[in-house]
Amino acid sequence: MKDWRYWLAEQRGTLLALGIFIVMFTIYTSNHPAGFTANVVQTAANKGVLLAFVAMAQTLVVITAGIDLSIGMIFLLTNCLASWLVVGTPMQTALGLIAVLVVGLLCGAINGAIVIYGRLQPIVATIATGAVYYGIGLLLRPFPGGSVNEDLADALTGRVFGVVPASLVVLAAIVLVIWVPFSRSVLGRAAYAAGSSETAAYMSGVPIRRGKFAAYTLAGLLAAIGGLFLTFFTYTGDAAYASGNAYTLFSIAAVVLGGVSLFGGKGSAIGAIFGALAFRTIGDLLFVFDFDPLWQPLFQGVILLVAVSLGAFALFRVRNRLEWFL
Amino acid sequence: MDGAVPLFQMEGISKRYGGVRALEKAELSVISGSIHAVLGENGAGKSTLIKVMAGVVAPDEGRMMLDGRDVTFASPGAANKAGIVCIFQELSLIPELSVADNIVISDPPKRFGMIDRGAQRRIAEEALARAGASDIHPLALVKDLPLSRRQMVEIAKALARKPRILILDEATSALTAADVSKIFGVLKRLRSEGLALLYISHRMNEIAELADQCTVFRNGRNVASYKAGSKSDNEVVELMIGREYSHIFPPKPAAAPAGTVPVLEARKLSWADRLDNISLTVRAGEVVGLGGLDGQGQRELLLAFFGVLRGLSGEVLIDGKPVAIGSPAKARQDGIGMALIPEDRKTEGLMLPMTVRENLSFAALDRLSKGGIIDRAAEQRLIDDMVGLLAIKTAGLDIPVGALSGGNQQKVVIAKWLMRQPRIILLNDPTRGIDVGTKQEIYQLMRKLAEAGAAILFYSTDYDELIGCCDRVLVLYDGAVKRELVGAEITERALISSALNIDGKESPVGLGASA
């Protein structure tokens, strides 16, 4: 086989998610009363990037064969915190930004430490820490409120050169600064290796613990970036329990849609980003077709099921039944 | 070499697991530029010995010296850094990563803090070439490779780490004859480059060809060390098992039963590009072998009979009547009565964390239950019978089956299927990596089952077994039956030459002459 075919096989999940997104988004814009305009794209991008950041965060943990059920709560907590801190003079705003990111990093690090060094199962550990993070968020913002540096918020949710949504530019920058170095670093490879076969990784002398710890910690950071963007869009902080849980669950859906294996070791955050954008477009689709809002959750579920099934088509080609279980 | 300072030495190493003594005051010394064979039955302490050397397990007492200096290893990584690299029997490859990723996994080349993929690829290609496996693409995912190719990747990975001491634990057990000869060439070259090699194998001919020095382990102690070639195979085997050693193989019946309707028959079986027009028959009381190089379709043939493959063409007949076997559940039903002893006992044969009892009764649960409730008394009776019949050595029925030695695990897999009293028994390389004593018991069991009327189809990568156990052998090559050998025709030369698809009538062909 030629090199490019191996590359294609590796990127299959990501390309499939990209394809699903493009099809959905084309249907959406061609039925939108305004059509494919900078405004429509900007609105869609701003809604999409929130889930995209959270899904990226989830990807990092899922690659290690773990799962982070606190991710939506880190997102909420950092939102509440940002509504206190990211205000005032440019200097104060910058310090506030840093503080929010550090808190996200810390939340992720706590998750990682409990899972790796405390040897608790990720699903239980992150349900517990998620409740704690939500609790802190609620103490910070018992009622929706607060504010944010509006100049910064408007700049990051606006458009660059009048066409490109600024939020997408930030998303791309974060991919370049966090995901690309991580996935190509020794720690990133250790995270993949641990997710694929922890015993084999240990036997090969791979730094499993550091790799997993890095994955959980960076996941916290990415969720915090999502939380900041939530603040930029809403200008407020709000510890909305249902919203946090929804983001956690949607991030898992987006990750699967993006071709990341829940068994670990396989997939890319870029796939998860397209998965998140596609997932968001499902909701928008129902909107342009004027569905009764009562029906939306049901249809959203059906479309998600169909989209996720696309990735399972390969199973029909399996001629050796043992491969079903791999 | 005599009188040289040992590169690596172990003194008085002991290790206990719970109440079991795995190693007791074990000694070993390894010198540069030599191949040191370690022999012993499973459970003799070989695995623990190399785990201690490779930093996987910490010894309870004793000291290790490298270059005359005391060393301790906290992890496999630490042992690697000291130059001790081990190729484990259970492969240490990461399935979702590419071949190149795996080869450099413990110390990837870096540029600007990131992994340098170009350099990684060059290292991988070079290591694969050194291992004689240039046919493997560095970008292929390990999970897509067959077992024999994975083993070659494992060897390339070890070489890429530039070891001073290379430990091979049953490293050739999954390899084809052609690969084995390449690897032997590589190992001899490494020896001449001054490496110390520790070679663990159950195959006497490999040890005879490679080793300079041999050490035999028994019950956790090193019982004998001698220069290679100074003892006969029989003497060595006696040292290993510590008992009188006569015939490995039970006698075969004088003449194969003929005339009866075959219990199992295949007509023109084809599947994908792996099976090509295979026709064969197995009669009651017959042991039919499948030979040939590894990966010539033997495994797929057994899976085809067992209802695992989809899109099969051709016919399968049971007692002369065509049947469609759509799943393993169908294959084991009363009218068919088929059992498959799988190749990989750890994934396809056993649920490792579950108890011996649970594992034994899995295949027969439908027979042991009424209305969905398991009859514990009947289960216990049958299990007792099986544990007795196969002499399974276990501390109890309620310990996890993963705690048993490899040979005893394999006995559990076999016993589990015998609980259904199958009429057709398919065996997929059942003795891979298990000790001589257990092997012998399995051979005897096979013959006993055949005498009781079972039809046995037996795939083995070990030519000795095919010669010793089978009434007939079908040699597969590229998914087709290349040759059928009956009775006295089954010789090593015939097996090897037909496995390599060479006309067996020319000058003798050894392992080394394979293409």
Interface residues (C-beta under 8 A of the other chain):
Chain A: M1 D3 Y6 W7 A9 E10 P181 R184 S185 V186 R189 Y192 A193 G195 S196 S197 T199 A200 A201 Y202 M203 S204 G205 V206 P207 S261 G264 G265 K266 V318 R319 N320 R321 L322 L326
Chain B: V56 S75 P76 G77 A78 A79 N80 F88 E90 L91 S92 L93 I94 P95 E96 L97 S98 D101 N102 I105 S106 P108 K110 G113 M114 I115 R117 H137 L139 A140 L141 K143 K157 W271 A272 E300 L303 G307 V308 L309 R310 G311 S327 E348
